[in-house]
């Protein structure tokens, strides 16, 4: 079994526990359409909590959270000069 299979199964479990998480994240990023407007994972988690009154999946480690976000259509990322990833919407 490859690690990607494990990740896909994990993401399926997250999506079943946090119904609508993809749509919630897309809404949060809807106004951030360029790398200049992008936000880091910490800010995204804070906005998720504010908008949904739920915590971003707490057991999800940072690398897995970045990977999860990139499985959602039209979400993109870039890294700044320090290597910090920022996320924004392509729509």
C-alpha positions as CSV (number, residue, x, y, z in Angstrom):
1,X,0.0,0.0,0.0
2,X,1.5,3.3,-1.0
3,X,1.4,6.4,1.2
4,X,-1.0,8.2,-1.2
5,X,-3.6,5.4,-0.5
6,X,-3.2,6.1,3.2
7,X,-3.6,9.8,2.6
8,X,-6.7,9.4,0.4
9,X,-8.4,7.2,3.0
10,X,-7.5,9.7,5.7
11,X,-8.9,12.6,3.7
12,X,-12.1,10.6,3.1
13,X,-12.5,10.1,6.8
14,X,-11.9,13.8,7.4
15,X,-14.5,14.7,4.8
16,X,-17.1,12.4,6.4
17,X,-16.5,13.7,9.9
18,X,-16.3,17.4,8.8
19,X,-19.2,17.5,6.2
20,X,-18.8,20.5,3.9
21,X,-15.2,21.2,4.8
22,X,-14.2,21.6,1.2
23,X,-16.9,24.2,0.6
24,X,-16.1,26.0,3.8
25,X,-12.5,26.3,2.9
26,X,-13.3,27.4,-0.7
27,X,-15.6,30.1,0.8
28,X,-12.8,31.3,3.1
29,X,-10.4,31.5,0.2
30,X,-12.9,33.0,-2.3
31,X,-11.7,36.5,-1.9
32,X,-8.0,35.6,-2.0
33,X,-7.4,35.2,-5.7
34,X,-3.7,36.0,-6.0
35,X,-0.5,35.1,-4.2
36,X,-0.5,38.7,-2.8
37,X,-3.8,38.0,-1.1
38,X,-3.0,34.5,0.1
39,X,-3.0,33.4,3.7
40,X,-0.9,31.0,5.7
41,X,-2.2,27.8,7.2
42,X,-2.4,29.3,10.7
43,X,-4.6,32.1,9.5
44,X,-6.7,29.7,7.4
45,X,-7.3,27.6,10.5
46,X,-8.3,30.6,12.5
47,X,-10.8,31.8,9.8
48,X,-12.2,28.2,9.6
49,X,-12.9,28.3,13.3
50,X,-14.5,31.8,13.1
51,X,-16.6,30.9,10.1
52,X,-17.7,27.4,11.1
53,X,-17.5,27.5,14.9
54,X,-15.6,24.3,14.6
55,X,-11.8,23.6,14.8
56,X,-9.9,22.6,11.7
57,X,-9.3,18.9,12.1
58,X,-7.1,19.0,15.2
59,X,-5.4,15.7,14.6
60,X,-4.2,16.7,11.1
61,X,-0.5,17.5,11.1
62,X,0.8,20.5,9.2
63,X,2.2,18.6,6.2
64,X,-1.0,16.5,5.9
65,X,-3.1,19.7,6.2
66,X,-1.2,21.3,3.3
67,X,-1.6,18.1,1.3
68,X,-5.4,18.0,2.1
69,X,-5.9,21.6,1.0
70,X,-4.3,20.9,-2.4
71,X,-6.8,18.0,-3.0
72,X,-9.6,20.6,-3.1
73,X,-10.2,21.9,-6.7
74,X,-9.0,25.5,-7.4
75,X,-7.0,25.9,-4.3
76,X,-3.4,26.8,-5.0
77,X,-0.3,27.5,-2.9
78,X,3.1,29.2,-3.1
79,X,6.0,29.5,-0.8
80,X,7.4,32.8,0.2
81,X,11.2,33.5,0.4
82,X,11.3,31.8,3.9
83,X,9.5,28.7,2.6
84,X,6.2,29.4,4.3
85,X,3.3,28.1,2.2
86,X,0.4,30.5,1.5
87,X,-3.0,29.5,0.0
88,X,-5.4,31.2,-2.4
89,X,-8.2,30.5,-4.7
90,X,-7.9,30.1,-8.5
91,X,-11.5,31.1,-9.0
